[in-house]
């Protein structure tokens, strides 16, 4: 089924998945790969075939790729595997007693298992002018298409937020000959996810490309003329000219219908190791799922990454199929800016040591994070070997010394033979 043209009943599915991002799609594919023969449907707000989102801020924005090149699967796949796509509508409410959802078009759909994979929406600025034409977020294909279409006549772009999305967009725009200024309210870029050495490297990388990077800077208002953005006024009174503004200040998980139905939600939907929520027969996966991670000292985390979404989808399929869940592997992330690739494994929050391995000046180095003398995470810049070998160290919680880790003549995999 594709699209929705009437109000009423659509029937019921054995597994109803809300959201066609990586986590939702992975759930459906893993169920079929595991031999699940029941009915499956995916409900999604976008009216197109499911696609990967990471390329939107990279190849798509540069104009090097089109959305058709990063579809998860062809239209034939969904039909051949009897996975119904109910596109162009959102789920507005969930009735946990009746086991049904109500869509924005008034359609009621029943379920035996509900998998909430609704992801999140871009956090909006609350300053004056945030709703002007020419102010963009970058969360889905429609966002990226509007933004890319505005680049032809753009000379000056201001990007608010120095996280992954903001920096990837900055790199893409610079490569399209747009003058870019990045504004970050904190004292360094990527401050929430990495250490100062990596932040400094990326500040230098972007500045060397011609990007202006303003740190410890707030936005007072976005200025417009005739409804369109013309500039950004900072908290210190400085005014930056802008033909377009990109806001990348975080994500708000889409959990309101579940929370209203009584499902426990705190910074996302709380789930266990199988991605089960507090209500029977309801799971949550991906960007909107909040779970206790052994790689965060048992603390709850909500991770926004493709590998995390894939793991969640597989975990839910295992739970529904009653097959063994292999358990979570260390989370990992990546970002590609210019010709530089950052690969991260593990979670560095709470580290008490950060060991530099290699030379930042040569654009090839790693940071190894320790807590209590054990490896908990690595940031690897253009260092594929360290990333590949470091995964095992993080999985084991391998003990290591600063001297061992800083010595680049020692391969990290040799340390993994040590007994944790």
Residue, then its C-alpha position, 0 to 999 in steps of 0.5 A: x500500500x502506498x499513500x493514503x486517500x481515505x479516512x477509516x480502517x486499514x486493518x491490522x498488522x502483526x508488526x506496525x513500524x512507525x518511521x522509515x529511517x534506518x532503524x525502522x527499515x532495519x527492523x522490517x528487513x531483519x524480520x524477513x531475513x529471520x523468516x518472519x511470515x506475518x504482516x508488516x507495514x511501515x508508516x512514514x511522514x515522507x511521501x517517498x521510498x525510504x532512503x539513507x539520511x547521512x548523505x544529505x549533509x554531504x554528497x547530496x548537498x554538494x550536488x554529487x548525488x541524488x536521493x535515488x542513489x541512496x535508497x535503502x531498497x528498490x520499490x520491487x523489494x518492498x512488494x516482493x517481501x510483502x512489506x506495506x509502505x503507508x507513506x505521507x502520514x504521521x501517527x498522531x495517537x496510540x491506543x495501547x488497550x485497543x492495539x491501534x494507532x490513529x494517523x493524521x488523516x484519521x486512519x486507524x491501523x491495528x497492530x500486534x507489535x508496534x515498533x516506534x522508529x519515528x526519529x526526531x525533528x530539528x530543534x528550532x531557534x527561538x530568536x526573532x527571525x527564526x521563521x524567515x524564508x532562507x532559514x533552514x534545518x537539515x533533517x530530511x530530503x525535503x529540507x536538503x532539497x530546499x537548501x540545495x535549491x537556494x545555493x545558486x544565488x547564495x554568496x554568504x551563509x551562516x551556520x548556527x551550531x558547530x556539531x556534526x551537521x553544521x560542520x558537514x554542511x559548512x564543508x559542502x557549502x565551501x566546496x560550492x564556493x559559498x562564503x561560510x561563517x559557523x557560529x558556536x555558542x560553546x568555547x569549541x566545536x564538537x564540544x559535546x562529543x569530543x576532546x579539545x584536541x579534536x575540536x582544535x583540529x576541526x577549527x583549524x581545518x575549517x578555517x584553512x578552507x576559508x570558513x570563519x569560525x566564531x566560538x563562544x558566540x550567541x545569536x540575538x536575532x535573524x534579520x530579514x527584509x521582505x520576509x527573507x533573511x539578510x543577516x544574523x545579529x550576534x549577542x555582542x551586536x555584530x551583524x553578519x550578512x547572510x543569504x541563507x542560514x542553516x540551524x543545526x542545534x540538535x534534535x528533539x525526539x518524536x515521542x509525544x504520541x507514546x508519552x500521551x499513551x502512558x509509555x515512559x519517556x525521558x529524553x526519548x522513549x525508555x527501553x531495555x536491552x531488547x528495545x522494549x518500552x514500559x508497555x507490552x508489545x511496544x518497542x522503540x528504536x533508533x534516534x528516539x530510543x533511550x537505553x542503558x548502555x554498558x559502554x556508558x557505565x550503565x547510564x541511559x543514553x540516546x544515540x543518533x547514529x546509523x550503527x545504533x539504529x541497525x543494532x536496535x532494528x536487529x534486537x527488535x527482530x530477535x525479540x519478536x522472533x524469539x531468537x537470541x539477541x547477540x547484544x550491543x556492540x560498542x557504538x560507533x559514528x563517523x563524519x566526513x568533512x572535506x578529505x578528512x574522515x573522523x571515525x569514533x568508537x565508544x562513548x568518551x563521556x566520563x573519561x579521565x585520560x585522553x591520550x594523543x596517538x599520532x600527529x594532528x599536524x599531519x592530519x592523521x592521529x587518534x585520541x584514546x580515552x581511558x576511564x580507570x585505566x581502561x579503554x572506553x573510546x577512540x576518536x580516529x582522524x584519517x586513521x582507519x587501522x586505529x579505528x578497526x583495531x580500537x573496536x576490540x579494545x573498547x568492547x573488552x574495556x582493555x587496560x592500557x597505559x598512556x605510554x603504550x597508547x601513545x607509541x605509534x610503533x605499537x599496533x592497538x590490536x596487540x594490546x587486545x590480547x591483554x586480559x581485561 
